[in-house]
Amino acid sequence: MDETSALVELDGMKVHLRRTGQGPTLLLLHGSGSSLHIFDAAVAILARDFDVVRVDLPGFGVTGPRPDRDYSVGAYVSFLDRFADAVGLERFVLAGHSFGGQVAWTYALSHPGRLTGLVLMNATGYPDKSVPLVLRLARHPLTRPLVRHLGSPAATRRSLVRLAGPGSSVMDDAMVDRVHAFTSGADARQALIDFAGTEQPDRSRELVDISTPTLVLRSDLVDGQHFGRDIPGCREVLLPDVGHLMPAEAPHVISGAITRFSRDLDEQEQ
């Protein structure tokens, strides 16, 4: 199925998005240091059942840095609402991976009427969640300059290997080259430093207030995952031996789970 690629002028940026498929709308959000390409394999499956929209969030991918350098969750939530308006999304399932998941559940707290469902994939937002090495380096003034020099393809590969599950075959040259291209430029490095240096509020106590039907996809190798405990009535699926890069590592599993979740929501509304 053909996929369209477009740039939308928003907040002083040319925001990159891709769209494909037919059916209920599913909006996908990637995590920090990533891009919409983390969902490539999953979208090929999901497009059979959904109108799939994915976006390079500000600071990452083709979209690139925010002019105001504001990478707070609140800024992302505000951006997301305007983005949905700009591309004509009325009601949709919102699915986020990693930091994209944190943006998604925070959006659900403030805009529940816009969502038909919420999907969290190894989402962040709990204070006990481990932080990747590059973000730890970027947060500390003494090690921050190192981030500007961690630009080799070999370093990118090592970073991705640490995030994937044992025995994962997802780490091919194309993925390494793409991630390296998106993260090694001076603007991308500065955006990552700005992002890492942004103090994000701990709103995990508010998860009990989420009223949107929620699917939690959790890897057993990833810590800081208490959404199944805290979000009322949510459905949780545990993925054994899968690392943090869940959408790329287990595209068939997450696509199947999202499709079943959406169908069940439709049946409940009928």
C-alpha positions as CSV (number, residue, x, y, z in Angstrom):
1,M,0.0,0.0,0.0
2,D,1.4,3.4,-1.0
3,E,2.6,5.7,1.7
4,T,2.6,9.5,1.3
5,S,5.3,11.7,2.8
6,A,4.7,15.4,3.6
7,L,6.1,18.4,5.4
8,V,3.7,20.6,7.5
9,E,4.6,24.1,8.6
10,L,4.0,24.2,12.4
11,D,5.7,26.1,15.3
12,G,8.4,27.4,13.0
13,M,9.3,23.9,11.8
14,K,8.7,21.8,8.7
15,V,7.2,18.8,10.4
16,H,7.8,15.5,8.6
17,L,5.0,12.9,8.5
18,R,4.0,9.8,6.6
19,R,0.5,8.4,6.1
20,T,-0.8,5.2,4.7
21,G,-3.7,2.7,4.9
22,Q,-7.4,2.9,5.5
23,G,-9.6,2.5,8.6
24,P,-9.7,4.1,12.0
25,T,-6.8,6.6,12.5
26,L,-3.8,5.4,14.4
27,L,-1.2,8.1,15.3
28,L,2.3,6.7,16.1
29,L,4.9,8.6,18.2
30,H,8.5,7.6,18.4
31,G,10.9,8.1,21.3
32,S,13.9,10.4,22.0
33,G,16.9,10.0,19.6
34,S,14.7,8.1,17.2
35,S,12.4,8.8,14.2
36,L,9.2,7.6,12.6
37,H,11.3,4.9,10.9
38,I,11.3,2.8,14.2
39,F,7.8,1.8,13.0
40,D,8.7,0.8,9.4
41,A,8.0,-2.9,9.8
42,A,5.0,-2.4,12.0
43,V,3.3,0.1,9.6
44,A,3.5,-2.4,6.7
45,I,1.2,-4.6,8.8
46,L,-0.9,-2.0,10.5
47,A,-1.8,-0.3,7.3
48,R,-4.1,-3.2,6.4
49,D,-6.5,-2.2,9.2
50,F,-5.7,1.5,10.0
51,D,-5.2,4.9,8.6
52,V,-1.7,5.1,10.0
53,V,-0.1,8.5,10.6
54,R,3.4,8.8,12.0
55,V,5.4,11.9,12.6
56,D,9.1,12.9,13.3
57,L,8.6,14.7,16.6
58,P,10.4,18.1,17.2
59,G,14.1,17.7,17.8
60,F,14.4,14.4,15.8
61,G,14.3,12.9,12.4
62,V,13.7,15.1,9.4
63,T,11.7,17.6,11.5
64,G,14.8,18.6,13.4
65,P,15.2,21.1,16.3
66,R,12.6,23.4,17.7
67,P,13.4,27.1,17.2
68,D,12.5,27.8,20.9
69,R,14.5,24.8,22.1
70,D,11.6,23.8,24.4
71,Y,11.5,20.0,24.8
72,S,9.3,19.8,27.8
73,V,6.5,17.2,27.7
74,G,4.0,20.1,27.9
75,A,5.4,21.6,24.7
76,Y,5.2,18.2,23.0
77,V,1.5,17.8,24.1
78,S,0.7,21.3,22.8
79,F,2.5,20.5,19.6
80,L,0.6,17.3,19.2
81,D,-2.8,18.9,19.5
82,R,-1.9,21.5,16.8
83,F,-0.4,18.8,14.6
84,A,-3.6,16.8,14.8
85,D,-5.6,19.8,13.8
86,A,-3.2,20.6,10.9
87,V,-3.5,17.2,9.3
88,G,-7.2,16.8,10.0
89,L,-7.3,14.2,12.7
90,E,-10.5,14.3,14.7
91,R,-10.5,11.2,16.9
92,F,-7.8,8.6,16.9
93,V,-5.9,5.9,18.7
94,L,-2.7,7.4,20.0
95,A,0.3,5.0,20.3
96,G,3.7,6.0,21.7
97,H,7.0,4.2,22.1
98,S,9.5,5.2,24.9
99,F,9.3,9.0,25.4
100,G,6.6,9.1,22.7
101,G,4.6,7.0,25.1
102,Q,5.1,9.6,27.8
103,V,3.9,12.3,25.5
104,A,0.9,10.0,24.6
105,W,-0.3,9.3,28.1
106,T,0.2,13.0,29.1
107,Y,-1.9,13.9,26.1
108,A,-4.5,11.5,27.3
109,L,-4.7,13.3,30.6
110,S,-5.5,16.7,29.0
111,H,-7.3,15.6,25.8
112,P,-9.3,12.5,26.6
113,G,-12.2,13.5,24.3
114,R,-10.0,13.3,21.3
115,L,-8.8,9.7,21.8
116,T,-10.5,6.5,21.1
117,G,-7.7,4.5,22.5
118,L,-4.2,4.8,24.0
119,V,-1.2,2.4,23.4
120,L,2.0,2.5,25.4
121,M,5.1,0.7,24.2
122,N,7.9,0.6,26.7
123,A,6.8,4.1,27.7
124,T,8.7,6.4,30.0
125,G,7.4,8.6,32.8
126,Y,8.4,6.9,36.0
127,P,11.3,8.3,38.0
128,D,12.8,4.8,38.4
129,K,13.2,4.3,34.6
130,S,16.8,3.8,33.5
131,V,18.2,6.4,31.2
132,P,20.4,5.6,28.2
133,L,24.1,6.4,28.4
134,V,24.0,9.2,25.8
135,L,21.2,11.0,27.7
136,R,23.1,10.6,31.0
137,L,26.2,12.2,29.4
138,A,24.1,15.0,27.9
139,R,22.6,15.9,31.2
140,H,25.9,16.4,33.1
141,P,27.8,19.7,32.4
142,L,31.2,17.9,32.6
143,T,30.4,15.1,30.2
144,R,28.0,17.1,27.9
145,P,30.8,18.1,25.4
146,L,31.4,14.3,24.8
147,V,28.0,14.0,23.2
148,R,29.1,16.2,20.3
149,H,31.9,13.8,19.6
150,L,30.1,10.5,19.9
151,G,29.3,10.5,16.2
152,S,30.8,7.4,14.6
153,P,28.7,4.7,13.1
154,A,30.4,2.2,15.4
155,A,29.3,4.2,18.4
156,T,25.7,4.3,17.0
157,R,25.7,0.6,16.5
158,R,26.9,-0.1,20.1
159,S,24.2,2.2,21.5
160,L,21.5,0.4,19.5
161,V,22.8,-3.0,20.5
162,R,22.5,-2.0,24.2
163,L,18.9,-1.1,23.6
164,A,17.9,-4.3,21.8
165,G,17.1,-7.6,23.3
166,P,19.6,-10.5,23.3
167,G,19.8,-12.2,20.0
168,S,17.9,-9.5,18.2
169,S,18.4,-9.4,14.4
170,V,16.9,-6.0,13.9
171,M,20.3,-4.2,13.9
172,D,21.2,-4.2,10.2
173,D,23.4,-1.7,8.4
174,A,20.4,0.2,7.1
175,M,19.1,0.9,10.6
176,V,22.5,2.0,11.9
177,D,23.2,4.2,8.9
178,R,19.8,5.9,9.3
179,V,20.0,6.5,13.0
180,H,23.6,7.8,12.6
181,A,22.5,10.2,9.8
182,F,19.7,11.6,11.9
183,T,21.7,12.0,15.1
184,S,25.3,12.9,14.2
185,G,24.8,16.4,12.8
186,A,25.6,19.5,14.9
187,D,22.0,20.6,15.1
188,A,20.8,17.1,16.1
189,R,23.5,16.8,18.8
190,Q,22.5,20.2,20.2
191,A,18.8,19.2,20.2
192,L,19.6,16.0,22.1
193,I,21.6,18.0,24.6
194,D,18.7,20.5,25.0
195,F,16.2,17.6,25.3
196,A,18.3,15.7,27.9
197,G,18.8,18.9,29.9
198,T,15.0,19.5,30.2
199,E,13.6,18.8,33.6
200,Q,10.4,16.8,33.0
201,P,7.9,16.8,35.8
202,D,7.0,13.5,37.5
203,R,3.3,13.1,36.7
204,S,3.1,9.4,37.3
205,R,0.7,9.8,40.2
206,E,-1.8,11.1,37.7
207,L,-1.9,7.9,35.7
208,V,-4.8,6.7,37.8
209,D,-6.8,9.6,36.2
210,I,-6.5,8.3,32.6
211,S,-10.0,7.4,31.4
212,T,-9.0,6.4,27.8
213,P,-9.1,2.7,27.1
214,T,-5.4,1.7,27.3
215,L,-3.2,-1.1,25.9
216,V,0.2,-1.5,27.6
217,L,2.9,-3.3,25.7
218,R,5.8,-4.1,28.0
219,S,9.1,-5.8,27.4
220,D,10.2,-7.9,30.3
221,L,13.8,-6.7,29.9
222,V,12.8,-3.0,30.4
223,D,12.4,-1.4,33.8
224,G,10.3,1.5,35.0
225,Q,7.1,-0.1,33.6
226,H,4.2,0.2,36.1
227,F,1.4,1.3,33.8
228,G,-0.4,-2.0,34.1
229,R,-0.6,-1.4,37.8
230,D,-1.6,2.2,37.7
231,I,-3.9,2.8,34.7
232,P,-7.4,1.7,35.6
233,G,-8.9,-1.1,33.5
234,C,-5.9,-1.2,31.1
235,R,-4.9,-4.3,29.1
236,E,-1.3,-5.3,29.5
237,V,0.7,-7.6,27.2
238,L,4.2,-8.8,28.2
239,L,6.8,-9.4,25.5
240,P,9.5,-11.7,26.7
241,D,13.1,-11.4,25.6
242,V,12.4,-8.1,23.7
243,G,14.5,-5.0,24.4
244,H,13.7,-1.4,24.4
245,L,13.4,-1.2,20.6
246,M,10.1,-3.0,20.7
247,P,8.4,-1.7,17.5
248,A,11.4,-2.8,15.4
249,E,12.1,-6.0,17.3
250,A,8.6,-7.4,17.5
251,P,6.5,-5.6,14.8
252,H,4.2,-8.6,14.2
253,V,3.4,-8.9,17.9
254,I,2.7,-5.3,18.5
255,S,0.7,-4.9,15.3
256,G,-1.5,-7.9,16.2
257,A,-2.0,-6.6,19.8
258,I,-3.0,-3.1,18.5
259,T,-5.4,-4.5,15.9
260,R,-7.1,-6.8,18.4
261,F,-7.4,-3.9,20.9
262,S,-8.9,-1.6,18.3
263,R,-11.4,-4.3,17.2
264,D,-12.5,-4.9,20.8
265,L,-13.0,-1.1,21.3
266,D,-15.2,-1.1,18.2
267,E,-17.3,-4.0,19.5
268,Q,-17.8,-2.3,22.8
269,E,-19.1,0.9,21.1
270,Q,-21.6,-1.0,19.0
